[in-house]
Amino acid sequence: MQRGSDRMSAHRDDEMKHQLQGLLRSGHPTRVEEWHDPEPVAEDDPWIAGGPHVPASAAEARLELGRVLGRTAFPAGPRELMGMLRDRHAPDALIEPLHRLPRSARYRNVQELAEALTRGEGTEGGR
């Protein structure tokens, strides 16, 4: 006899498997009532529909970077910021653009960093 932390009996477990059998075989919802079906992914939601999102504007970059880094990360250079982003498990789409920034640059806040990333700063450093 198996003892575990299951909240359902073996009978109820078998019943649920039987209910899901049609869904698993067909690959689409099998119920008549639409309210049982899961809600589809929104087409205008790029983070969910398209995977990791690369910020296109300074405002988007500032929002995403600010969400992960906070205020305590600044002032800092690109290498320090990449390390902080990795430590905080930021998506690669936020970390990779920092490789293009000059290593000698220093950024006082998220706004300066976001502007440097979106204008494609390559030769001039931050403040």
C-alpha positions as CSV (number, residue, x, y, z in Angstrom):
1,M,0.0,0.0,0.0
2,Q,1.4,3.3,-1.1
3,R,1.4,6.0,1.6
4,G,1.9,9.6,0.4
5,S,0.6,13.0,0.7
6,D,-2.0,12.6,-2.0
7,R,-5.2,14.4,-1.3
8,M,-7.3,12.1,-3.5
9,S,-8.0,8.4,-3.4
10,A,-6.8,6.0,-6.1
11,H,-10.4,5.8,-7.3
12,R,-10.7,9.6,-7.8
13,D,-7.3,9.6,-9.5
14,D,-8.4,7.0,-12.0
15,E,-11.6,9.0,-12.6
16,M,-9.6,12.1,-13.4
17,K,-7.4,10.2,-15.8
18,H,-10.5,9.0,-17.6
19,Q,-11.8,12.5,-17.9
20,L,-8.6,13.8,-19.4
21,Q,-8.1,10.9,-21.8
22,G,-10.0,12.6,-24.6
23,L,-8.1,15.9,-24.2
24,L,-4.7,14.1,-24.2
25,R,-5.5,12.1,-27.3
26,S,-7.1,14.9,-29.4
27,G,-4.8,17.8,-28.5
28,H,-7.7,20.3,-28.2
29,P,-10.4,20.9,-25.7
30,T,-13.2,18.3,-25.7
31,R,-15.8,20.0,-23.6
32,V,-19.0,21.6,-25.0
33,E,-19.0,24.5,-22.5
34,E,-16.5,27.2,-23.5
35,W,-16.1,28.3,-19.9
36,H,-14.1,25.1,-19.2
37,D,-11.5,25.9,-21.8
38,P,-8.3,27.7,-20.8
39,E,-8.0,31.3,-22.0
40,P,-5.8,31.7,-25.1
41,V,-2.6,33.7,-25.1
42,A,-3.2,37.4,-25.9
43,E,-1.8,38.4,-29.3
44,D,-0.7,41.8,-28.2
45,D,1.3,40.5,-25.2
46,P,4.9,40.1,-26.5
47,W,6.4,38.8,-23.2
48,I,4.1,35.7,-23.3
49,A,3.5,35.2,-27.0
50,G,7.0,35.8,-28.3
51,G,9.3,34.7,-25.4
52,P,11.9,37.0,-24.0
53,H,11.3,40.6,-25.0
54,V,14.1,42.9,-26.0
55,P,13.2,46.5,-25.0
56,A,12.9,48.8,-28.0
57,S,12.6,52.1,-26.3
58,A,14.3,53.9,-23.5
59,A,11.1,53.8,-21.5
60,E,10.8,50.0,-21.9
61,A,14.4,49.4,-21.1
62,R,14.2,51.7,-18.0
63,L,11.2,49.8,-16.7
64,E,12.7,46.3,-17.2
65,L,16.1,47.3,-15.8
66,G,14.6,49.2,-12.9
67,R,12.5,46.2,-12.0
68,V,15.5,43.9,-11.7
69,L,18.3,46.3,-10.5
70,G,16.6,48.7,-8.2
71,R,18.3,51.9,-6.9
72,T,21.1,50.3,-5.0
73,A,23.1,49.1,-8.1
74,F,24.2,52.6,-9.1
75,P,26.6,54.2,-10.0
76,A,28.1,51.3,-11.9
77,G,29.7,50.2,-15.1
78,P,28.6,47.6,-17.6
79,R,30.6,44.7,-16.1
80,E,29.2,45.3,-12.6
81,L,25.7,45.7,-14.0
82,M,25.9,42.4,-16.0
83,G,27.0,40.6,-12.8
84,M,24.1,42.0,-10.8
85,L,21.7,41.1,-13.6
86,R,23.0,37.5,-13.7
87,D,22.9,37.3,-9.9
88,R,19.2,38.4,-9.9
89,H,18.4,35.9,-12.7
90,A,17.5,38.6,-15.3
91,P,16.6,37.3,-18.8
92,D,19.4,37.2,-21.4
93,A,17.6,39.8,-23.4
94,L,18.5,42.4,-20.7
95,I,22.0,41.2,-20.2
96,E,23.3,40.8,-23.8
97,P,22.9,44.5,-24.8
98,L,25.3,45.6,-22.0
99,H,28.2,43.8,-23.9
100,R,28.0,46.6,-26.5
101,L,28.6,49.4,-24.0
102,P,32.1,50.8,-23.5
103,R,33.8,49.1,-20.5
104,S,35.0,52.5,-19.1
105,A,31.4,53.9,-19.0
106,R,29.7,54.7,-15.6
107,Y,26.0,55.1,-15.2
108,R,24.5,57.0,-12.3
109,N,21.0,55.6,-12.7
110,V,18.7,53.4,-14.7
111,Q,17.7,56.3,-16.9
112,E,21.2,56.9,-18.2
113,L,21.8,53.2,-18.7
114,A,18.5,52.8,-20.6
115,E,19.3,55.8,-22.9
116,A,22.8,54.4,-23.6
117,L,21.3,51.0,-24.5
118,T,18.6,52.3,-26.8
119,R,20.8,54.8,-28.7
120,G,23.4,52.1,-29.3
121,E,26.2,53.8,-27.5
122,G,29.4,52.3,-28.7
123,T,32.2,54.9,-28.6
124,E,31.2,57.5,-26.1
125,G,30.9,56.6,-22.4
126,G,28.3,57.3,-19.8
127,R,28.7,60.0,-17.2
